């Protein structure tokens, strides 16, 4: 019966991992997709502006 106790934790972790992946896939899209995309686009734009502003400064 030692093999059963050795196999249970990996099987449980695999099942929970699969449940997390399924939840992530199912939660993509939906009513808030536009808001999430807009927030991501705004964050990327801010990061790009910050990097461009850093390049414009003269090096002393």
C-alpha positions in Angstrom: 0.0 0.0 0.0 3.0 2.3 0.1 2.7 2.8 -3.7 -0.9 4.2 -3.2 0.3 6.8 -0.6 3.2 7.7 -3.0 0.9 8.2 -6.0 -1.9 10.1 -4.3 -0.2 13.5 -4.0 0.9 13.7 -7.6 -2.5 12.7 -8.8 -4.2 15.3 -6.6 -1.8 18.0 -7.8 -2.4 17.0 -11.4 -6.1 17.2 -11.0 -5.9 20.6 -9.3 -3.6 21.9 -12.0 -6.0 20.7 -14.7 -8.9 22.5 -12.8 -6.9 25.7 -12.7 -6.1 25.6 -16.4 -9.8 24.9 -17.2 -10.9 27.8 -15.0 -8.4 30.1 -16.7 -9.5 29.1 -20.2 -13.2 29.5 -19.3 -12.7 32.9 -17.8 -11.1 34.4 -21.0 -13.5 36.7 -22.8 -16.9 37.4 -21.5 -18.5 40.8 -20.4 -15.3 42.2 -19.0 -13.0 41.3 -22.0 -13.1 44.9 -23.4 -12.2 46.4 -20.1 -9.4 43.9 -19.5 -8.0 44.5 -23.0 -8.2 48.3 -22.6 -6.4 48.1 -19.3 -3.7 46.0 -20.8 -3.3 48.3 -23.8 -3.1 51.4 -21.5 -0.4 49.7 -19.4 1.6 48.9 -22.5 1.3 52.4 -23.8 2.4 53.9 -20.4 5.4 51.6 -20.4 6.4 52.5 -24.0 6.0 56.2 -23.2 8.2 55.8 -20.1 10.9 54.0 -22.1 10.9 56.6 -24.8 11.0 59.5 -22.3 14.0 57.8 -20.7 15.8 57.7 -24.1 15.2 61.4 -24.8 17.2 62.5 -21.7 20.8 63.6 -22.3 23.4 61.4 -20.7 25.7 63.4 -18.3 
